[in-house]
Structure formats: structure tokens, C-alpha cells
């Protein structure tokens, strides 16, 4: 199976008590969302306008913010939809 070079394996933090055997079993598989599903992005216009206004008012060329939303599997099970409906400018500190 194809695994892009930029993808890295994920790992869990160390703990005092293991809930499963950490020895790898089986073949490596890709865990990228587009590998098995057809993604679709839905962005609320009000959220985009708030982010744009915040970017124009910000004096720095680069700033941090959050776009929040929800992820849902389509009824036919073939795709996923990411709906972004909230904007959070975050904090400078």
C-alpha cells in the first residue's frame, strides 16, 4: 500500500500500565482520511468573513487562530464531510 513520505507513524505516550500488547502485528496500513473516504469541506460564509476581517485587522503578517467544526460520515458511507462553522482568534499569550 502507498504511504506518502511526509506521513509519520503515530505513537501513544508512555504509561505505567499497558492496556494492550505494544508489539506490532500485521502489515503497515495507511491511516489517511482520503485513503478510504471521499472528503468534502463545508465552510459557513459568516465564519470565513470573520476570519478574513480578523486577518485584515491584524498588524502581523503571520498570526494564529482556530477554525472549529464537526466531522461526519455521509449517509451512504462513502464520504466524510468536514463542516467548519466557528472561528476563534485565540490568544496572543
C-alpha positions in Angstrom: 0.0 0.0 0.0 1.1 3.5 -0.8 2.2 5.6 2.2 3.4 9.2 1.4 6.9 10.1 2.7 5.5 13.1 4.7 3.3 10.8 6.9 4.9 9.6 10.1 3.7 6.7 12.3 1.8 7.8 15.4 2.6 6.6 18.9 1.0 6.8 22.3 2.5 8.4 25.4 4.3 6.2 27.9 2.2 5.0 30.8 2.7 2.8 33.9 0.0 0.3 32.9 -0.3 -1.0 29.3 -3.8 -1.8 28.1 -2.6 -3.8 25.1 0.4 -5.6 23.8 2.6 -2.9 22.1 4.3 -5.4 19.7 3.4 -4.5 16.1 1.3 -7.2 14.3 0.4 -7.4 10.6 1.2 -5.2 7.6 1.5 -1.4 7.7 -1.6 0.4 6.5 -2.3 4.0 5.6 -4.5 5.9 8.1 -5.0 8.9 5.9 -8.7 10.1 5.7 -8.6 10.2 1.8 -7.4 6.6 1.6 -10.8 5.1 2.2 -13.2 8.0 2.0 -14.1 10.9 -0.3 -13.7 14.1 1.8 -15.8 17.2 1.4 -15.4 20.6 3.1 -18.2 22.8 4.0 -17.4 26.3 5.3 -20.0 28.7 6.7 -19.7 32.1 5.0 -20.0 34.0 8.3 -17.0 32.1 9.7 -14.9 32.9 6.6 -15.8 36.6 6.8 -14.9 36.8 10.5 -11.5 35.1 9.8 -10.9 37.5 6.8 -11.8 40.6 8.9 -9.5 39.4 11.7 -6.6 38.8 9.3 -7.0 42.3 7.7 -7.1 44.0 11.1 -4.0 42.1 12.4 -0.8 44.0 12.1 1.4 40.9 11.9 1.9 39.1 8.6 1.5 35.8 10.5 -1.0 35.0 13.3 -2.6 32.0 14.9 -6.3 31.2 15.0 -8.7 28.3 15.2 -11.4 27.1 12.8 -13.7 24.8 14.6 -16.3 22.4 13.3 -17.5 18.8 13.0 -16.7 15.7 11.0 -19.5 13.4 9.9 -19.7 10.3 7.7 -22.1 10.6 4.8 -25.3 8.5 4.9 -24.1 6.3 2.0 -20.9 5.6 4.0 -18.7 6.6 1.0 -17.6 10.0 2.1 -16.9 12.3 5.0 -17.9 15.9 5.4 -15.9 18.4 7.5 -18.2 21.4 8.4 -16.4 24.4 9.7 -18.8 26.7 11.4 -16.9 28.6 14.1 -13.9 31.0 14.2 -11.8 31.6 17.3 -9.0 34.2 17.1 -7.2 32.6 20.0 -4.9 34.4 22.4 -1.6 36.1 21.9 -0.1 34.7 25.2 
